[in-house]
Amino acid sequence: MASYTPRQYREQRRIQAIIGEANARQRCPICARPQGRWPSGAQRMTCGRAECYQKWLAIHPAAKEQP
């Protein structure tokens, strides 16, 4: 089993910081609009616009290391 590289740990901390800031402000991390709600009522990470959702899913770079 491969372990995380230092770069992967940095990226993990960066993503966690973005999530923490977005949730603390209750704002979309992409466009800064208020976070949306899923149909179930649960809070979304993004505002709910498709553009923001797609950008959020792609916010981290693809892994370059091979295990």
C-alpha positions in Angstrom: 0.0 0.0 0.0 1.4 3.4 -1.0 1.5 6.2 1.6 0.8 9.9 1.0 3.5 12.1 -0.4 4.3 15.5 1.2 2.5 17.2 -1.8 -0.6 15.1 -1.2 -0.6 16.1 2.5 -0.2 19.8 1.5 -3.1 19.5 -0.9 -5.2 17.8 1.7 -4.6 20.7 4.2 -5.4 23.2 1.4 -8.7 21.6 0.6 -9.6 21.3 4.3 -8.8 25.0 4.8 -11.1 25.9 1.9 -13.9 23.7 3.3 -13.5 25.2 6.8 -13.5 28.8 5.5 -16.5 28.2 3.2 -18.5 26.5 6.0 -17.6 29.2 8.6 -18.8 31.9 6.2 -21.6 29.8 4.8 -20.5 30.9 1.3 -19.7 29.0 -1.9 -15.9 28.5 -2.1 -16.0 29.3 -5.8 -18.2 32.4 -6.2 -18.9 33.5 -2.6 -22.7 33.3 -2.9 -24.5 31.8 0.0 -24.2 28.0 0.1 -27.2 26.2 -1.3 -29.2 23.3 0.1 -29.7 19.8 -1.2 -33.4 18.7 -1.7 -33.1 16.8 1.6 -32.3 20.2 3.3 -28.7 19.4 3.9 -26.2 22.2 3.4 -24.3 22.1 0.1 -20.6 23.0 -0.2 -21.3 25.3 -3.3 -24.1 27.7 -4.0 -25.8 25.0 -6.2 -25.0 26.5 -9.6 -23.8 23.8 -12.0 -20.7 25.8 -12.9 -19.6 26.1 -9.3 -20.3 22.5 -8.6 -18.1 21.4 -11.5 -15.3 23.7 -10.5 -15.5 22.5 -6.9 -15.2 18.9 -8.0 -12.1 19.8 -10.0 -10.5 22.0 -7.4 -7.7 19.6 -6.6 -5.1 18.6 -9.2 -5.0 15.0 -10.4 -2.5 12.8 -8.6 0.8 12.6 -10.5 2.5 9.9 -8.4 2.0 6.3 -9.1 1.6 3.9 -6.1 
